[in-house]
Amino acid sequence: MKTMILMAALLTASIAQAAEPDDTVTVCNAHKVTVVSNDSLLQVEVDGTDRQPDYHYQTTLRNTDGNYESTSVTGDLFSFGFGNKFSKKRARRPLYDSEFHMFLGFNGATGNNDVVKTNLWGGANIGMYVDWGIHPWRDGNRFSFGCGVEWSNWRMTNRNQFVKANDGTVSVVPLPEGADPKFSRVKTFSLIFPIMYSYSKKDWGFSLGPVINCTSHSSVKTRYRLDGEKHKDKYKDLHHNPVTIDLMGTITTPVVNFYVKYNPCNILDTEYAPKFQSVSLGFMI
């Protein structure tokens, strides 16, 4: 009993010493307080607060052969982390973090028209971006803003082709009679700025949000065979819409991650080219 009283007095002194103005530990509305005591140990642990569920504080006073040792451990209240799908998961979520994403999928044209008919599985959608996120409640909720790059193409494999005229207009016309079509496609390159809300728990999660596309380059390429010869036609600098917005959603699973994007905006300027929008789906890292 005398040992416990002495240890409690020493522990109180230790806490008081740690609570000097420049090194104060103040915990309000603790979720859980654990006190462990025996003849040689007195330990106090604090886990979680209303504002920081993962907060942890521990102070220990140990009696070893009549010598008293005091230690204290305080969990960080604020931290910044950088990680991606390949990094080891943290035991405790940081308030801020950064992640790297890559996506690879298929791209097709949509819209109520009979002019641009593409093959969804023939078109490609490839991109990558880095985002910076905040966990306002230190749990699975995350808000983020990112920037990156994206390549997209819309490919026709029927007997039609995209053609750019001298006046800059793009039209869809039939291939020459007897031609064996390979593909005819429109390709764009864009800077992208995703603004996402996401939620994750363990290895499952989802995200939703708009992606702003700032397109800086576009081109047409057509390949076909005619009379045993290969033909390749290329046109650059189409009249594309410089800014469009995708609506993006992702699903995260323990095995593989998926994404889908729908762009309700016209890809090309309809004063110079046929009207069509875009849908993309595929895999994400």
C-alpha positions as CSV (number, residue, x, y, z in Angstrom):
1,M,0.0,0.0,0.0
2,K,2.8,2.4,0.9
3,T,4.4,1.5,-2.5
4,M,1.3,2.4,-4.4
5,I,0.9,5.7,-2.5
6,L,4.5,6.6,-3.3
7,M,4.1,5.7,-6.9
8,A,1.0,7.7,-7.2
9,A,2.7,10.7,-5.7
10,L,5.6,10.3,-8.1
11,L,3.3,9.9,-11.1
12,T,1.4,13.1,-10.1
13,A,4.7,14.9,-9.8
14,S,5.7,13.6,-13.2
15,I,2.5,14.8,-14.9
16,A,2.8,18.1,-13.1
17,Q,6.3,18.5,-14.4
18,A,5.2,17.6,-18.0
19,A,2.4,20.2,-17.7
20,E,4.7,23.3,-17.6
21,P,3.5,26.1,-19.9
22,D,5.6,25.0,-22.8
23,D,4.8,21.3,-22.5
24,T,1.1,21.1,-21.4
25,V,-1.0,18.0,-22.2
26,T,-4.7,18.9,-22.0
27,V,-7.3,16.3,-23.1
28,C,-11.0,17.4,-23.2
29,N,-13.9,15.0,-23.6
30,A,-11.8,11.8,-23.7
31,H,-13.6,8.8,-25.1
32,K,-11.8,6.3,-23.0
33,V,-9.4,6.5,-19.9
34,T,-7.7,3.3,-18.7
35,V,-5.8,3.1,-15.4
36,V,-3.6,0.0,-14.7
37,S,-2.1,-0.4,-11.3
38,N,-0.2,-3.1,-9.3
39,D,2.7,-3.2,-6.9
40,S,5.2,-2.2,-9.5
41,L,3.3,-0.3,-12.2
42,L,0.9,2.6,-12.5
43,Q,-0.2,3.5,-16.0
44,V,-2.8,6.0,-17.3
45,E,-4.0,5.8,-21.0
46,V,-6.3,8.3,-22.8
47,D,-7.8,7.2,-26.2
48,G,-9.8,9.4,-28.5
49,T,-11.5,12.8,-28.1
50,D,-14.7,14.2,-29.7
51,R,-12.6,16.1,-32.3
52,Q,-9.8,13.6,-32.7
53,P,-11.1,10.0,-32.4
54,D,-7.5,8.5,-32.9
55,Y,-5.8,10.6,-30.3
56,H,-3.7,8.6,-27.8
57,Y,-1.8,9.7,-24.6
58,Q,0.0,7.4,-22.2
59,T,2.0,8.0,-19.0
60,T,3.7,5.2,-17.0
61,L,5.4,5.0,-13.6
62,R,7.3,1.7,-13.1
63,N,9.1,0.4,-9.9
64,T,12.2,-1.7,-10.7
65,D,14.1,-2.9,-7.7
66,G,13.2,0.3,-5.8
67,N,14.0,2.6,-8.7
68,Y,11.2,4.6,-10.2
69,E,11.0,5.2,-13.9
70,S,8.5,7.5,-15.6
71,T,7.7,7.7,-19.3
72,S,5.0,9.5,-21.3
73,V,3.9,9.1,-25.0
74,T,1.6,11.6,-26.7
75,G,0.0,10.9,-30.1
76,D,0.4,13.6,-32.8
77,L,-2.6,15.9,-33.1
78,F,-1.7,17.1,-36.6
79,S,0.3,15.3,-39.3
80,F,0.8,15.3,-43.0
81,G,1.2,12.2,-45.0
82,F,1.9,11.3,-48.6
83,G,0.8,7.9,-49.9
84,N,-0.8,5.9,-52.7
85,K,-2.3,2.5,-53.2
86,F,1.2,0.9,-52.9
87,S,2.1,2.5,-49.6
88,K,1.6,0.8,-46.3
89,K,-1.6,1.7,-44.6
90,R,-1.3,4.0,-41.5
91,A,-2.7,2.9,-38.2
92,R,-4.1,6.4,-37.8
93,R,-5.4,8.7,-40.5
94,P,-3.6,12.0,-40.9
95,L,-5.6,15.2,-41.1
96,Y,-4.0,16.0,-44.5
97,D,-2.7,13.6,-47.1
98,S,-1.7,13.3,-50.8
99,E,-2.3,10.4,-53.2
100,F,-1.3,9.4,-56.7
101,H,-3.9,7.8,-59.1
102,M,-3.7,6.2,-62.5
103,F,-6.6,5.0,-64.6
104,L,-6.9,3.0,-67.8
105,G,-10.2,2.4,-69.5
106,F,-12.4,2.4,-72.6
107,N,-13.9,5.4,-74.3
108,G,-17.0,5.9,-76.4
109,A,-19.1,8.6,-77.9
110,T,-22.7,9.3,-76.8
111,G,-25.4,11.6,-78.0
112,N,-28.6,11.3,-80.0
113,N,-27.1,11.4,-83.5
114,D,-26.5,8.9,-86.2
115,V,-23.3,10.5,-87.4
116,V,-20.6,9.6,-84.9
117,K,-20.9,5.9,-84.0
118,T,-17.8,4.7,-82.1
119,N,-16.8,1.4,-80.7
120,L,-16.6,1.7,-76.8
121,W,-14.1,-1.1,-76.5
122,G,-11.9,0.3,-79.3
123,G,-11.5,3.8,-77.7
124,A,-9.0,4.4,-75.0
125,N,-9.0,6.6,-71.9
126,I,-5.6,6.9,-70.0
127,G,-4.6,9.4,-67.3
128,M,-3.0,10.1,-64.0
129,Y,-3.2,12.7,-61.3
130,V,-2.0,13.7,-57.9
131,D,-4.5,15.0,-55.3
132,W,-4.4,16.6,-51.9
133,G,-7.0,15.6,-49.4
134,I,-8.3,16.5,-46.0
135,H,-10.0,14.2,-43.5
136,P,-12.1,16.8,-41.5
137,W,-13.3,14.2,-39.0
138,R,-10.2,11.9,-39.0
139,D,-12.3,9.0,-40.3
140,G,-13.2,7.6,-43.7
141,N,-14.5,10.9,-45.2
142,R,-12.2,12.7,-47.5
143,F,-12.4,15.8,-49.7
144,S,-9.7,16.4,-52.3
145,F,-8.5,18.5,-55.2
146,G,-6.1,17.2,-57.8
147,C,-4.3,17.9,-61.0
148,G,-3.0,15.7,-63.8
149,V,-3.1,14.7,-67.5
150,E,-5.4,12.6,-69.6
151,W,-5.4,11.1,-73.2
152,S,-8.7,10.2,-74.7
153,N,-9.7,8.9,-78.2
154,W,-13.0,7.9,-79.8
155,R,-12.6,5.3,-82.5
156,M,-14.9,4.3,-85.4
157,T,-14.3,0.9,-86.9
158,N,-17.2,1.0,-89.5
159,R,-16.9,2.2,-93.0
160,N,-16.9,5.9,-92.1
161,Q,-14.0,8.3,-91.3
162,F,-13.3,11.7,-89.8
163,V,-12.1,14.2,-92.3
164,K,-10.9,17.8,-91.7
165,A,-11.4,20.2,-94.6
166,N,-9.3,23.2,-95.5
167,D,-11.7,25.6,-93.7
168,G,-11.1,23.7,-90.4
169,T,-14.5,21.8,-90.4
170,V,-14.5,18.2,-89.4
171,S,-17.1,15.8,-90.9
172,V,-17.9,12.1,-91.1
173,V,-17.8,10.7,-94.6
174,P,-17.6,7.2,-96.1
175,L,-14.3,5.5,-96.8
176,P,-13.4,5.1,-100.5
177,E,-15.2,2.3,-102.3
178,G,-13.5,-1.1,-101.7
179,A,-11.5,0.1,-98.7
180,D,-10.7,-2.3,-95.8
181,P,-11.2,-0.1,-92.7
182,K,-8.8,-0.3,-89.7
183,F,-10.0,2.7,-87.6
184,S,-10.7,6.4,-87.7
185,R,-10.4,8.3,-84.4
186,V,-10.4,11.6,-82.7
187,K,-7.8,12.1,-80.0
188,T,-7.5,14.8,-77.3
189,F,-5.0,15.7,-74.6
190,S,-6.1,17.5,-71.5
191,L,-5.0,18.8,-68.2
192,I,-7.5,17.6,-65.6
193,F,-8.5,18.9,-62.2
194,P,-10.6,16.4,-60.1
195,I,-12.6,17.7,-57.2
196,M,-13.8,14.6,-55.3
197,Y,-15.6,13.5,-52.1
198,S,-14.6,9.9,-51.1
199,Y,-15.4,7.5,-48.3
200,S,-13.5,4.4,-47.4
201,K,-13.6,1.8,-44.7
202,K,-10.9,-0.9,-44.6
203,D,-10.4,-1.9,-48.2
204,W,-13.8,-0.8,-49.5
205,G,-14.9,2.7,-50.6
206,F,-16.3,5.0,-53.3
207,S,-15.8,8.5,-54.6
208,L,-17.9,11.0,-56.5
209,G,-17.2,14.4,-58.0
210,P,-16.6,16.6,-61.1
211,V,-13.4,16.6,-63.2
212,I,-12.5,19.8,-65.0
213,N,-10.9,19.1,-68.4
214,C,-8.7,21.8,-70.0
215,T,-8.1,20.4,-73.5
216,S,-5.0,21.7,-75.3
217,H,-4.6,19.4,-78.3
218,S,-6.8,17.4,-80.6
219,S,-6.2,15.4,-83.8
220,V,-7.7,12.9,-86.3
221,K,-6.1,9.8,-87.6
222,T,-7.5,7.3,-90.1
223,R,-6.0,4.0,-91.3
224,Y,-7.3,1.7,-94.0
225,R,-6.2,-0.6,-96.9
226,L,-7.2,0.0,-100.5
227,D,-6.0,-2.1,-103.4
228,G,-3.4,-3.8,-101.2
229,E,-1.9,-0.5,-100.1
230,K,-1.9,1.0,-96.6
231,H,-3.3,4.5,-96.2
232,K,-2.9,6.8,-93.2
233,D,-4.5,10.2,-93.0
234,K,-3.8,12.6,-90.1
235,Y,-5.2,16.0,-89.2
236,K,-4.2,18.2,-86.3
237,D,-5.6,21.2,-84.4
238,L,-9.3,20.5,-84.5
239,H,-11.8,23.0,-83.1
240,H,-12.2,21.2,-79.7
241,N,-14.0,22.7,-76.7
242,P,-11.2,24.0,-74.5
243,V,-13.1,23.3,-71.2
244,T,-15.4,20.4,-70.4
245,I,-16.5,18.7,-67.2
246,D,-16.7,15.0,-66.5
247,L,-18.9,13.5,-63.8
248,M,-16.7,10.8,-62.2
249,G,-17.4,8.0,-59.8
250,T,-15.1,5.2,-58.5
251,I,-15.6,2.0,-56.5
252,T,-12.7,0.6,-54.4
253,T,-12.6,-3.1,-53.5
254,P,-9.9,-5.3,-51.9
255,V,-9.1,-6.8,-55.3
256,V,-9.5,-4.1,-58.0
257,N,-10.8,-0.6,-58.4
258,F,-13.2,0.7,-61.0
259,Y,-14.2,4.1,-62.4
260,V,-16.8,5.5,-64.7
261,K,-17.0,9.0,-66.2
262,Y,-19.7,10.8,-68.2
263,N,-19.0,14.0,-70.0
264,P,-22.3,15.8,-71.0
265,C,-20.4,18.5,-72.8
266,N,-19.7,18.4,-76.6
267,I,-16.1,17.2,-77.2
268,L,-15.7,19.3,-80.4
269,D,-17.1,22.8,-81.2
270,T,-20.4,22.0,-83.0
271,E,-19.9,25.0,-85.3
272,Y,-17.0,23.1,-86.9
273,A,-17.6,19.4,-86.2
274,P,-20.3,16.8,-85.4
275,K,-22.0,16.8,-82.0
276,F,-21.0,14.0,-79.6
277,Q,-20.4,13.6,-75.8
278,S,-18.4,10.9,-74.0
279,V,-18.6,8.0,-71.6
280,S,-15.6,6.2,-70.1
281,L,-15.1,3.2,-67.8
282,G,-12.2,1.1,-66.7
283,F,-9.8,0.3,-63.9
284,M,-8.1,2.6,-61.4
285,I,-5.1,2.4,-59.2
